[in-house]
């Protein structure tokens, strides 16, 4: 009996977790279909271009951040040796 209660409880918790997403999907179905139609009209090549551009900018920003941290570490190291 205890196993049945655990299983039923797990099913109810799962249903409660999924219910908001299902309700939103049902409500927003027409909007989602319009978005899919727009994306289909734009074309896969353009979507790949957007993704490629995003990745390129993200990699460039990461490199700049690393370079800035290295410069700050060198400046701090120079200040430490000057203080000694």
C-alpha positions as CSV (number, residue, x, y, z in Angstrom):
1,X,0.0,0.0,0.0
2,X,2.9,2.3,0.8
3,X,4.4,1.8,-2.6
4,X,1.1,2.6,-4.3
5,X,0.9,5.9,-2.3
6,X,4.5,6.8,-3.4
7,X,3.7,6.0,-7.0
8,X,0.5,8.0,-7.0
9,X,2.2,10.9,-5.3
10,X,5.0,10.9,-7.9
11,X,2.4,10.9,-10.7
12,X,0.5,13.8,-9.1
13,X,3.7,15.8,-8.6
14,X,4.8,15.2,-12.2
15,X,1.4,16.3,-13.4
16,X,1.6,19.4,-11.3
17,X,5.0,20.2,-12.7
18,X,4.0,19.6,-16.3
19,X,0.5,21.3,-16.1
20,X,1.7,25.0,-16.4
21,X,3.8,24.2,-19.5
22,X,0.9,22.3,-21.1
23,X,-1.5,25.1,-20.3
24,X,0.9,27.8,-21.7
25,X,1.5,25.7,-24.8
26,X,-2.2,25.3,-25.5
27,X,-2.8,29.0,-25.0
28,X,0.2,30.1,-27.1
29,X,-0.1,27.6,-29.9
30,X,-1.1,30.1,-32.5
31,X,1.7,32.5,-31.5
32,X,4.2,29.6,-31.6
33,X,3.0,28.6,-35.0
34,X,3.4,32.2,-36.2
35,X,7.0,32.2,-34.9
36,X,7.7,28.9,-36.6
37,X,6.3,30.3,-39.9
38,X,8.5,33.4,-39.6
39,X,11.6,31.3,-38.9
40,X,10.7,29.1,-41.9
41,X,10.4,32.1,-44.1
42,X,13.7,33.5,-42.9
43,X,15.5,30.4,-43.9
44,X,17.9,28.1,-42.2
45,X,21.0,29.9,-43.6
46,X,20.0,33.1,-41.9
47,X,19.5,31.3,-38.6
48,X,22.9,29.7,-38.9
49,X,24.3,33.2,-39.6
50,X,22.7,34.5,-36.4
51,X,24.1,31.6,-34.4
52,X,27.6,31.9,-36.0
53,X,27.6,35.7,-35.3
54,X,26.6,35.1,-31.7
55,X,29.3,32.5,-31.1
56,X,31.9,34.7,-32.8
57,X,31.0,37.7,-30.6
58,X,30.9,35.5,-27.4
59,X,34.4,34.0,-28.2
60,X,35.8,37.5,-28.9
61,X,34.4,38.8,-25.6
62,X,35.8,35.9,-23.7
63,X,39.3,36.5,-25.3
64,X,39.1,40.2,-24.4
65,X,38.2,39.3,-20.8
66,X,41.1,36.9,-20.5
67,X,43.5,39.4,-22.0
68,X,42.2,42.1,-19.6
69,X,42.6,39.8,-16.6
70,X,46.1,38.9,-17.7
71,X,47.0,42.6,-18.0
72,X,45.6,43.3,-14.6
73,X,47.6,40.4,-13.1
74,X,50.8,41.7,-14.7
75,X,50.1,45.2,-13.4
76,X,49.4,43.9,-10.0
77,X,52.5,41.7,-10.1
78,X,54.5,44.8,-11.1
79,X,53.1,46.8,-8.2
80,X,54.0,44.0,-5.8
81,X,57.6,43.8,-6.9
82,X,57.9,47.6,-6.8
83,X,56.6,47.7,-3.3
84,X,59.2,45.2,-2.1
